[in-house]
């Protein structure tokens, strides 16, 4: 079933991923262990990512992607939380009740090595 608010969710996810505004960004220990210049290149690649397809973005929300930088495969994922950061929509349910509502949702972008997923 397609969410009628998919285009708004996609817009908010892209805005957050590109600007960092509208949520929080978490970087895993594996990413933190990389040289600083490599972390910078990873973040820049995620900001510029636009290779969304039906295979890697089946819901059309632009909430997940993968990049390879200097031989390191990196995944990034956006999750939706209530403003108090309780409940992950994918794990705990209730999470954000409406990810298309910018005021009622905190986006969390996690950047991780593929092996940490």
Beta strands, then each sheet from edge to edge (+ up, - down):
strand 1: 23-27
strand 2: 64-69
strand 3: 72-81
strand 4: 106-113
sheet 1: 1+ 4+ 3- 2+
end
